[in-house]
Amino acid sequence: MINELVFRFASWLDTFESSTNLHESLYMYGWVESTHVLTLSLFLGMLLVIDLRLLGWGFTNIPASTLLEKLDKPMMIGFVIMVITGVLLYYAIPVRSSQSIFFRVKLILLIAAGINAFLIRQMTHGKDLAWDGDPRPPSRIRVGAGLSLTLWALIVAAGRMMAYDWWDCHKDMPNFMYWAAGCVNELAAMEQ
C-alpha cells in the first residue's frame, strides 16, 4: 500500500515539465548536484568538528558551547541548502529515486539522524552544561555524537549507492527486494 502511494506521488511529480527539464538540462542538473555535494561537505565538516569535540577526541581545549556557537550557523546554512538541493534532485528523477532501495535506506537514516540531532541539541543547549569545559563530555553526549558520525557516514554511502542499478525494478530479484525497492508494477505482475 505505501509503495503504491509513493509510486503514484512520484509518477505525478514526473508529469511536470519542469521535472523533466531539470533532469535533462545540460547544466542545471549538474549545478544542483554539485551544490548538494558541496553543501554536504560544508555541513559534514562542521558536524565532524562538533562531534569530535562531543566525543572528547578533539578540540578538548575549547568549551563545547563555544564551538557549538561558532559552528552552528554555517552548519545549518549548509544543511538547509543541502536539503533544498536534495529535494530538487528527487524532483528531477522522482520515479527512479522512489524505486531505489538505497534512497529508501537513506530516508530512514535521515530520519534517525534528525531525531539524534534533536536529542543532542536538547542536551547541549540546556541549562546543565557543567561538563562544558571538560575534555570528556558525559557518556550520553558521547554516544549521541558517535551515533551522529555513524548515521551520516551511512547516509553518504547510501546516497552514493543510489547511482548504481544493482536492485533496480527491471532486474530479476527476490520478491522481498521488489517490495523493499518499491517496485509496484513488478509486484502487481507477480500477483496475477
C-alpha positions as CSV (number, residue, x, y, z in Angstrom):
1,M,0.0,0.0,0.0
2,I,2.7,2.5,1.0
3,N,4.7,1.5,-2.1
4,E,1.7,2.3,-4.3
5,L,1.2,5.7,-2.7
6,V,4.8,6.6,-3.1
7,F,4.8,5.4,-6.7
8,R,1.7,7.4,-7.5
9,F,3.2,10.5,-5.9
10,A,6.5,10.0,-7.8
11,S,4.6,9.4,-11.1
12,W,2.6,12.6,-10.5
13,L,5.8,14.6,-9.9
14,D,7.2,13.1,-13.1
15,T,4.4,14.6,-15.2
16,F,5.7,18.1,-14.5
17,E,7.6,19.5,-17.5
18,S,10.0,21.3,-15.0
19,S,10.9,17.9,-13.6
20,T,11.9,16.5,-17.0
21,N,13.6,19.8,-17.9
22,L,15.7,19.7,-14.7
23,H,16.8,16.2,-15.3
24,E,17.6,16.7,-19.0
25,S,19.2,20.1,-18.6
26,L,22.7,20.4,-20.0
27,Y,24.0,22.3,-17.0
28,M,21.3,22.8,-14.3
29,Y,21.1,19.2,-13.0
30,G,24.9,19.2,-12.7
31,W,24.8,22.5,-10.8
32,V,22.2,21.3,-8.4
33,E,24.0,18.0,-7.8
34,S,27.4,19.8,-7.3
35,T,25.8,22.3,-4.9
36,H,24.3,19.3,-3.0
37,V,27.7,17.7,-2.6
38,L,29.5,20.9,-1.7
39,T,27.0,21.9,0.9
40,L,27.0,18.3,2.2
41,S,30.8,18.8,2.6
42,L,30.3,22.1,4.5
43,F,27.6,20.6,6.7
44,L,29.6,17.4,7.5
45,G,32.8,19.3,8.0
46,M,31.2,21.4,10.7
47,L,29.4,18.4,12.2
48,L,32.6,16.4,12.3
49,V,34.4,19.1,14.3
50,I,31.4,19.3,16.7
51,D,31.1,15.6,17.1
52,L,34.8,15.1,17.7
53,R,34.5,17.7,20.5
54,L,31.4,16.0,21.9
55,L,33.2,12.6,21.8
56,G,36.2,14.1,23.6
57,W,38.5,13.1,20.8
58,G,39.5,16.6,19.5
59,F,39.3,20.3,20.3
60,T,39.2,19.5,24.0
61,N,40.8,22.8,24.9
62,I,37.7,24.7,23.6
63,P,34.5,24.7,25.6
64,A,31.8,22.7,23.8
65,S,29.3,25.6,24.0
66,T,31.8,28.0,22.3
67,L,32.5,25.5,19.5
68,L,28.7,24.9,19.0
69,E,28.0,28.6,19.0
70,K,30.7,29.4,16.4
71,L,29.9,26.4,14.0
72,D,26.1,26.2,14.4
73,K,25.2,28.9,11.8
74,P,27.5,27.8,8.9
75,M,26.5,24.2,9.6
76,M,22.8,25.0,9.5
77,I,23.2,27.1,6.3
78,G,24.9,24.1,4.7
79,F,22.2,21.8,5.9
80,V,19.3,24.0,4.6
81,I,20.9,24.3,1.1
82,M,21.7,20.6,1.1
83,V,18.1,19.7,1.8
84,I,16.8,22.1,-0.8
85,T,19.1,20.7,-3.5
86,G,18.3,17.1,-2.3
87,V,14.6,17.8,-2.8
88,L,15.4,19.2,-6.3
89,L,17.4,16.1,-7.1
90,Y,14.5,13.9,-6.1
91,Y,12.1,16.2,-8.1
92,A,14.3,15.7,-11.2
93,I,14.1,11.9,-11.1
94,P,11.2,11.0,-8.8
95,V,10.2,7.5,-10.1
96,R,13.7,6.1,-10.2
97,S,14.6,7.6,-6.9
98,S,11.4,6.3,-5.2
99,Q,12.1,2.8,-6.5
100,S,15.7,2.7,-5.2
101,I,16.4,0.7,-2.1
102,F,19.3,2.9,-1.3
103,F,17.1,6.0,-1.5
104,R,14.7,4.4,1.0
105,V,17.5,3.4,3.3
106,K,18.8,7.0,3.1
107,L,15.5,8.4,4.1
108,I,15.2,6.1,7.1
109,L,18.8,7.0,8.1
110,L,18.0,10.7,7.7
111,I,15.0,10.4,10.0
112,A,17.2,8.6,12.6
113,A,19.9,11.3,12.2
114,G,17.3,14.0,12.7
115,I,16.0,12.5,15.9
116,N,19.5,12.0,17.1
117,A,20.4,15.6,16.3
118,F,17.4,16.9,18.1
119,L,18.3,14.9,21.2
120,I,21.9,16.1,21.1
121,R,20.7,19.7,20.6
122,Q,18.5,19.3,23.7
123,M,21.4,18.1,25.7
124,T,23.9,20.7,24.6
125,H,21.7,23.7,24.7
126,G,20.2,23.0,28.1
127,K,20.9,24.7,31.4
128,D,23.0,21.8,32.7
129,L,26.3,22.4,31.0
130,A,28.6,21.7,33.9
131,W,30.6,19.5,31.6
132,D,31.1,22.2,29.1
133,G,34.8,22.7,29.8
134,D,35.6,19.1,30.5
135,P,37.8,17.4,27.9
136,R,35.4,14.3,28.0
137,P,31.7,15.0,28.0
138,P,29.2,12.7,29.7
139,S,28.6,9.3,28.1
140,R,25.1,10.2,26.8
141,I,26.6,13.1,24.8
142,R,29.5,10.8,23.5
143,V,27.0,8.1,22.5
144,G,24.9,10.7,20.6
145,A,28.0,12.1,18.8
146,G,29.2,8.6,17.9
147,L,25.8,7.7,16.6
148,S,25.7,11.0,14.6
149,L,29.0,10.2,12.8
150,T,27.9,6.7,12.1
151,L,24.5,7.7,10.7
152,W,25.9,10.4,8.5
153,A,28.6,8.0,7.1
154,L,25.8,5.6,6.2
155,I,23.7,8.4,4.7
156,V,26.6,9.4,2.5
157,A,27.2,5.8,1.5
158,A,23.5,5.2,0.7
159,G,23.3,8.4,-1.3
160,R,26.4,7.4,-3.3
161,M,24.9,3.9,-3.9
162,M,21.8,5.4,-5.5
163,A,23.8,5.9,-8.7
164,Y,24.1,2.1,-9.2
165,D,21.3,-0.1,-10.5
166,W,22.0,-3.4,-8.7
167,W,18.5,-3.7,-7.4
168,D,16.5,-1.7,-10.0
169,C,13.0,-2.8,-10.6
170,H,13.7,-4.1,-14.1
171,K,16.2,-6.7,-12.8
172,D,15.4,-10.2,-11.7
173,M,15.3,-10.2,-7.9
174,P,13.7,-12.0,-5.0
175,N,10.2,-10.8,-4.2
176,F,11.3,-9.2,-0.9
177,M,13.7,-6.9,-2.9
178,Y,10.9,-5.9,-5.3
179,W,8.9,-4.9,-2.2
180,A,11.8,-3.2,-0.4
181,A,12.7,-1.2,-3.6
182,G,9.0,-0.2,-4.1
183,C,8.7,-2.0,-7.5
184,V,4.9,-1.6,-7.7
185,N,4.4,-2.8,-11.3
186,E,6.7,-5.8,-10.9
187,L,4.8,-6.9,-7.7
188,A,1.5,-6.5,-9.4
189,A,2.6,-8.6,-12.4
190,M,3.7,-11.4,-10.0
191,E,0.3,-11.4,-8.2
192,Q,-1.6,-12.1,-11.4
